[in-house]
């Protein structure tokens, strides 16, 4: 699953929005086994920035998965 964008509402009423390609966001992952959402940014001079949001602090989470277009599916096969 490749998440394209995500909106996260926290229990403290903060809302976070992330979108691949915006502000250097490279990857968005939800790891239910480990209990967090991880946002990875492109590498910079100082290293790779990551944001980790614990799932137990999340009140609501909406996200969009990137779905390949029909033409892209045909190229893969």
N, CA, C and O atoms as CSV, one atom per row, in Angstrom:
chain,resi,resn,atom,element,x,y,z
A,1,UNK,N,N,0.846,-1.180,0.000
A,1,UNK,CA,C,0.000,0.000,0.000
A,1,UNK,C,C,0.885,1.235,0.000
A,1,UNK,O,O,1.797,1.353,0.818
A,2,UNK,N,N,0.615,2.156,-0.919
A,2,UNK,CA,C,1.357,3.407,-0.967
A,2,UNK,C,C,0.392,4.547,-0.648
A,2,UNK,O,O,-0.524,4.836,-1.419
A,3,UNK,N,N,0.609,5.187,0.494
A,3,UNK,CA,C,-0.258,6.284,0.922
A,3,UNK,C,C,0.217,7.561,0.260
A,3,UNK,O,O,1.389,7.923,0.363
A,4,UNK,N,N,-0.700,8.249,-0.425
A,4,UNK,CA,C,-0.375,9.487,-1.127
A,4,UNK,C,C,-0.508,10.705,-0.220
A,4,UNK,O,O,0.340,11.598,-0.238
A,5,UNK,N,N,-1.575,10.734,0.573
A,5,UNK,CA,C,-1.757,11.833,1.536
A,5,UNK,C,C,-2.547,11.336,2.728
A,5,UNK,O,O,-3.299,10.365,2.643
A,6,UNK,N,N,-2.354,12.033,3.855
A,6,UNK,CA,C,-2.977,11.597,5.099
A,6,UNK,C,C,-3.336,12.806,5.946
A,6,UNK,O,O,-2.594,13.787,5.989
A,7,UNK,N,N,-4.471,12.731,6.616
A,7,UNK,CA,C,-4.881,13.753,7.585
A,7,UNK,C,C,-5.083,13.042,8.915
A,7,UNK,O,O,-5.846,12.080,9.005
A,8,UNK,N,N,-4.395,13.521,9.945
A,8,UNK,CA,C,-4.416,12.873,11.250
A,8,UNK,C,C,-4.940,13.853,12.291
A,8,UNK,O,O,-4.384,14.937,12.465
A,9,UNK,N,N,-6.014,13.471,12.986
A,9,UNK,CA,C,-6.551,14.264,14.097
A,9,UNK,C,C,-6.108,13.599,15.386
A,9,UNK,O,O,-6.392,12.425,15.622
A,10,UNK,N,N,-5.410,14.357,16.216
A,10,UNK,CA,C,-4.874,13.831,17.464
A,10,UNK,C,C,-5.878,14.051,18.602
A,10,UNK,O,O,-6.795,14.862,18.475
A,11,UNK,N,N,-5.702,13.327,19.711
A,11,UNK,CA,C,-6.617,13.478,20.842
A,11,UNK,C,C,-6.473,14.839,21.513
A,11,UNK,O,O,-7.382,15.268,22.223
A,12,UNK,N,N,-5.350,15.527,21.303
A,12,UNK,CA,C,-5.171,16.876,21.858
A,12,UNK,C,C,-5.707,17.947,20.906
A,12,UNK,O,O,-5.418,19.131,21.073
A,13,UNK,N,N,-6.494,17.525,19.899
A,13,UNK,CA,C,-7.169,18.376,18.923
A,13,UNK,C,C,-6.240,18.961,17.860
A,13,UNK,O,O,-6.689,19.776,17.053
A,14,UNK,N,N,-4.975,18.579,17.829
A,14,UNK,CA,C,-4.068,19.001,16.755
A,14,UNK,C,C,-4.395,18.190,15.500
A,14,UNK,O,O,-4.762,17.018,15.587
A,15,UNK,N,N,-4.259,18.817,14.349
A,15,UNK,CA,C,-4.496,18.147,13.071
A,15,UNK,C,C,-3.234,18.259,12.231
A,15,UNK,O,O,-2.678,19.346,12.069
A,16,UNK,N,N,-2.783,17.125,11.696
A,16,UNK,CA,C,-1.581,17.080,10.865
A,16,UNK,C,C,-1.955,16.589,9.477
A,16,UNK,O,O,-2.692,15.613,9.331
A,17,UNK,N,N,-1.438,17.279,8.447
A,17,UNK,CA,C,-1.656,16.883,7.068
A,17,UNK,C,C,-0.308,16.646,6.410
A,17,UNK,O,O,0.599,17.471,6.518
A,18,UNK,N,N,-0.182,15.523,5.733
A,18,UNK,CA,C,1.041,15.201,5.009
A,18,UNK,C,C,0.663,14.709,3.622
A,18,UNK,O,O,-0.341,14.017,3.456
A,19,UNK,N,N,1.468,15.066,2.623
A,19,UNK,CA,C,1.251,14.614,1.249
A,19,UNK,C,C,2.595,14.316,0.615
A,19,UNK,O,O,3.526,15.116,0.704
A,20,UNK,N,N,2.692,13.149,-0.031
A,20,UNK,CA,C,3.942,12.784,-0.705
A,20,UNK,C,C,4.320,13.857,-1.709
A,20,UNK,O,O,3.487,14.315,-2.492
A,21,UNK,N,N,5.590,14.255,-1.679
A,21,UNK,CA,C,6.081,15.256,-2.604
A,21,UNK,C,C,5.976,16.682,-2.099
A,21,UNK,O,O,6.647,17.566,-2.632
A,22,UNK,N,N,5.152,16.937,-1.086
A,22,UNK,CA,C,5.003,18.274,-0.531
A,22,UNK,C,C,5.944,18.456,0.643
A,22,UNK,O,O,6.007,17.606,1.531
A,23,UNK,N,N,6.666,19.543,0.652
A,23,UNK,CA,C,7.586,19.886,1.750
A,23,UNK,C,C,8.609,18.786,2.020
A,23,UNK,O,O,9.068,18.624,3.150
A,24,UNK,N,N,8.961,18.041,0.994
A,24,UNK,CA,C,9.984,17.006,1.119
A,24,UNK,C,C,9.495,15.668,1.640
A,24,UNK,O,O,10.309,14.780,1.892
A,25,UNK,N,N,8.179,15.494,1.811
A,25,UNK,CA,C,7.659,14.201,2.287
A,25,UNK,C,C,7.920,13.151,1.214
A,25,UNK,O,O,7.504,13.295,0.065
A,26,UNK,N,N,8.617,12.094,1.616
A,26,UNK,CA,C,8.990,11.036,0.675
A,26,UNK,C,C,8.132,9.784,0.844
A,26,UNK,O,O,7.786,9.132,-0.141
A,27,UNK,N,N,7.789,9.445,2.088
A,27,UNK,CA,C,7.066,8.205,2.336
A,27,UNK,C,C,6.169,8.346,3.564
A,27,UNK,O,O,6.526,9.013,4.535
A,28,UNK,N,N,4.992,7.704,3.507
A,28,UNK,CA,C,4.048,7.702,4.619
A,28,UNK,C,C,3.685,6.248,4.894
A,28,UNK,O,O,3.216,5.542,4.001
A,29,UNK,N,N,3.902,5.801,6.126
A,29,UNK,CA,C,3.609,4.413,6.491
A,29,UNK,C,C,2.815,4.353,7.790
A,29,UNK,O,O,3.051,5.130,8.715
A,30,UNK,N,N,1.867,3.412,7.843
A,30,UNK,CA,C,1.148,3.125,9.073
A,30,UNK,C,C,1.573,1.732,9.512
A,30,UNK,O,O,1.354,0.757,8.795
A,31,UNK,N,N,2.180,1.639,10.684
A,31,UNK,CA,C,2.643,0.362,11.217
A,31,UNK,C,C,1.787,0.013,12.433
A,31,UNK,O,O,2.086,0.422,13.555
A,32,UNK,N,N,0.724,-0.743,12.195
A,32,UNK,CA,C,-0.199,-1.087,13.279
A,32,UNK,C,C,0.446,-2.036,14.285
A,32,UNK,O,O,0.116,-1.986,15.470
A,33,UNK,N,N,1.349,-2.894,13.842
A,33,UNK,CA,C,2.011,-3.832,14.757
A,33,UNK,C,C,2.875,-3.100,15.772
A,33,UNK,O,O,2.878,-3.451,16.952
A,34,UNK,N,N,3.608,-2.085,15.324
A,34,UNK,CA,C,4.474,-1.330,16.221
A,34,UNK,C,C,3.753,-0.144,16.850
A,34,UNK,O,O,4.247,0.439,17.815
A,35,UNK,N,N,2.580,0.223,16.310
A,35,UNK,CA,C,1.736,1.236,16.934
A,35,UNK,C,C,2.076,2.677,16.614
A,35,UNK,O,O,1.967,3.540,17.484
A,36,UNK,N,N,2.491,2.962,15.367
A,36,UNK,CA,C,2.747,4.357,15.015
A,36,UNK,C,C,2.592,4.617,13.529
A,36,UNK,O,O,2.559,3.698,12.711
A,37,UNK,N,N,2.498,5.904,13.204
A,37,UNK,CA,C,2.507,6.394,11.825
A,37,UNK,C,C,3.856,7.051,11.627
A,37,UNK,O,O,4.268,7.880,12.438
A,38,UNK,N,N,4.552,6.688,10.553
A,38,UNK,CA,C,5.886,7.232,10.291
A,38,UNK,C,C,5.884,8.018,8.980
A,38,UNK,O,O,5.479,7.507,7.936
A,39,UNK,N,N,6.344,9.269,9.054
A,39,UNK,CA,C,6.481,10.138,7.890
A,39,UNK,C,C,7.979,10.334,7.655
A,39,UNK,O,O,8.685,10.807,8.546
A,40,UNK,N,N,8.470,9.978,6.471
A,40,UNK,CA,C,9.887,10.133,6.134
A,40,UNK,C,C,10.046,11.235,5.098
A,40,UNK,O,O,9.268,11.333,4.149
A,41,UNK,N,N,11.053,12.049,5.294
A,41,UNK,CA,C,11.357,13.143,4.370
A,41,UNK,C,C,12.596,12.788,3.548
A,41,UNK,O,O,13.355,11.890,3.912
A,42,UNK,N,N,12.793,13.498,2.445
A,42,UNK,CA,C,13.985,13.275,1.627
A,42,UNK,C,C,15.221,13.664,2.424
A,42,UNK,O,O,15.159,14.521,3.306
A,43,UNK,N,N,16.344,13.029,2.105
A,43,UNK,CA,C,17.576,13.307,2.848
A,43,UNK,C,C,18.083,14.705,2.537
A,43,UNK,O,O,17.941,15.206,1.422
A,44,UNK,N,N,18.678,15.321,3.549
A,44,UNK,CA,C,19.246,16.654,3.433
A,44,UNK,C,C,20.667,16.616,3.969
A,44,UNK,O,O,21.178,15.546,4.301
A,45,UNK,N,N,21.297,17.757,4.056
A,45,UNK,CA,C,22.674,17.837,4.542
A,45,UNK,C,C,22.830,17.229,5.929
A,45,UNK,O,O,23.824,16.561,6.214
A,46,UNK,N,N,21.851,17.462,6.781
A,46,UNK,CA,C,21.936,17.018,8.182
A,46,UNK,C,C,21.477,15.581,8.394
A,46,UNK,O,O,21.644,15.044,9.489
A,47,UNK,N,N,20.905,14.950,7.379
A,47,UNK,CA,C,20.425,13.572,7.516
A,47,UNK,C,C,18.996,13.447,7.032
A,47,UNK,O,O,18.509,14.279,6.267
A,48,UNK,N,N,18.330,12.394,7.489
A,48,UNK,CA,C,16.952,12.119,7.088
A,48,UNK,C,C,16.019,12.448,8.249
A,48,UNK,O,O,16.191,11.948,9.361
A,49,UNK,N,N,15.032,13.292,7.974
A,49,UNK,CA,C,14.057,13.674,8.991
A,49,UNK,C,C,12.899,12.677,8.957
A,49,UNK,O,O,12.410,12.315,7.887
A,50,UNK,N,N,12.466,12.237,10.145
A,50,UNK,CA,C,11.309,11.360,10.270
A,50,UNK,C,C,10.399,11.892,11.370
A,50,UNK,O,O,10.864,12.401,12.390
A,51,UNK,N,N,9.097,11.766,11.142
A,51,UNK,CA,C,8.099,12.131,12.140
A,51,UNK,C,C,7.377,10.846,12.521
A,51,UNK,O,O,6.909,10.111,11.653
A,52,UNK,N,N,7.288,10.578,13.819
A,52,UNK,CA,C,6.603,9.386,14.302
A,52,UNK,C,C,5.459,9.827,15.208
A,52,UNK,O,O,5.664,10.531,16.197
A,53,UNK,N,N,4.256,9.401,14.852
A,53,UNK,CA,C,3.061,9.733,15.627
A,53,UNK,C,C,2.492,8.440,16.222
A,53,UNK,O,O,2.092,7.547,15.476
A,54,UNK,N,N,2.452,8.330,17.545
A,54,UNK,CA,C,1.916,7.121,18.176
A,54,UNK,C,C,0.416,6.963,17.895
A,54,UNK,O,O,-0.349,7.919,18.026
A,55,UNK,N,N,0.009,5.761,17.513
A,55,UNK,CA,C,-1.403,5.515,17.206
A,55,UNK,C,C,-2.313,5.719,18.407
A,55,UNK,O,O,-3.480,6.067,18.233
A,56,UNK,N,N,-1.814,5.512,19.619
A,56,UNK,CA,C,-2.682,5.676,20.792
A,56,UNK,C,C,-3.034,7.153,21.029
A,56,UNK,O,O,-3.929,7.446,21.821
A,57,UNK,N,N,-2.342,8.090,20.355
A,57,UNK,CA,C,-2.670,9.517,20.457
A,57,UNK,C,C,-3.541,9.997,19.301
A,57,UNK,O,O,-3.930,11.164,19.257
A,58,UNK,N,N,-3.846,9.105,18.371
A,58,UNK,CA,C,-4.620,9.470,17.184
A,58,UNK,C,C,-6.101,9.238,17.454
A,58,UNK,O,O,-6.514,8.159,17.877
A,59,UNK,N,N,-6.891,10.285,17.199
A,59,UNK,CA,C,-8.337,10.169,17.351
A,59,UNK,C,C,-8.970,9.709,16.044
A,59,UNK,O,O,-9.868,8.868,16.045
A,60,UNK,N,N,-8.496,10.265,14.924
A,60,UNK,CA,C,-9.056,9.938,13.620
A,60,UNK,C,C,-7.956,10.056,12.574
A,60,UNK,O,O,-7.086,10.921,12.672
A,61,UNK,N,N,-8.000,9.186,11.580
A,61,UNK,CA,C,-6.990,9.194,10.528
A,61,UNK,C,C,-7.671,8.910,9.193
A,61,UNK,O,O,-8.342,7.890,9.037
A,62,UNK,N,N,-7.497,9.810,8.240
A,62,UNK,CA,C,-8.017,9.603,6.888
A,62,UNK,C,C,-6.845,9.648,5.932
A,62,UNK,O,O,-5.982,10.520,6.035
A,63,UNK,N,N,-6.813,8.701,4.994
A,63,UNK,CA,C,-5.710,8.708,4.032
A,63,UNK,C,C,-6.185,8.232,2.672
A,63,UNK,O,O,-7.215,7.571,2.540
A,64,UNK,N,N,-5.394,8.591,1.659
A,64,UNK,CA,C,-5.654,8.205,0.285
A,64,UNK,C,C,-4.512,7.325,-0.187
A,64,UNK,O,O,-3.343,7.695,-0.089
A,65,UNK,N,N,-4.868,6.149,-0.701
A,65,UNK,CA,C,-3.865,5.267,-1.269
A,65,UNK,C,C,-3.664,5.626,-2.737
A,65,UNK,O,O,-4.610,5.998,-3.431
A,66,UNK,N,N,-2.442,5.513,-3.193
A,66,UNK,CA,C,-2.171,5.756,-4.599
A,66,UNK,C,C,-2.539,4.493,-5.360
A,66,UNK,O,O,-1.987,3.422,-5.109
A,67,UNK,N,N,-3.472,4.624,-6.287
A,67,UNK,CA,C,-3.941,3.497,-7.084
A,67,UNK,C,C,-3.386,3.667,-8.496
A,67,UNK,O,O,-3.552,4.726,-9.102
A,68,UNK,N,N,-2.726,2.632,-9.025
A,68,UNK,CA,C,-2.180,2.759,-10.380
A,68,UNK,C,C,-3.300,2.907,-11.406
A,68,UNK,O,O,-4.359,2.290,-11.286
A,69,UNK,N,N,-3.049,3.729,-12.407
A,69,UNK,CA,C,-4.004,3.888,-13.495
A,69,UNK,C,C,-4.027,2.626,-14.333
A,69,UNK,O,O,-3.090,1.829,-14.272
A,70,UNK,N,N,-5.071,2.427,-15.110
A,70,UNK,CA,C,-5.218,1.224,-15.939
A,70,UNK,C,C,-4.016,1.037,-16.854
A,70,UNK,O,O,-3.533,-0.084,-17.012
A,71,UNK,N,N,-3.522,2.126,-17.464
A,71,UNK,CA,C,-2.365,2.037,-18.363
A,71,UNK,C,C,-1.119,1.577,-17.613
A,71,UNK,O,O,-0.332,0.797,-18.148
A,72,UNK,N,N,-0.929,2.048,-16.381
A,72,UNK,CA,C,0.214,1.659,-15.580
A,72,UNK,C,C,0.149,0.180,-15.193
A,72,UNK,O,O,1.179,-0.490,-15.119
A,73,UNK,N,N,-1.075,-0.333,-14.944
A,73,UNK,CA,C,-1.235,-1.742,-14.607
A,73,UNK,C,C,-0.822,-2.615,-15.771
A,73,UNK,O,O,-0.170,-3.642,-15.580
A,74,UNK,N,N,-1.203,-2.209,-17.002
A,74,UNK,CA,C,-0.864,-2.982,-18.195
A,74,UNK,C,C,0.646,-3.032,-18.407
A,74,UNK,O,O,1.169,-4.054,-18.851
A,75,UNK,N,N,1.360,-1.942,-18.095
A,75,UNK,CA,C,2.804,-1.900,-18.259
A,75,UNK,C,C,3.498,-2.830,-17.268
A,75,UNK,O,O,4.534,-3.415,-17.582
A,76,UNK,N,N,2.919,-2.966,-16.061
A,76,UNK,CA,C,3.509,-3.822,-15.032
A,76,UNK,C,C,3.383,-5.288,-15.444
A,76,UNK,O,O,4.309,-6.076,-15.250
A,77,UNK,N,N,2.237,-5.645,-16.012
A,77,UNK,CA,C,2.003,-7.037,-16.407
A,77,UNK,C,C,2.777,-7.317,-17.648
A,77,UNK,O,O,2.732,-8.433,-18.165
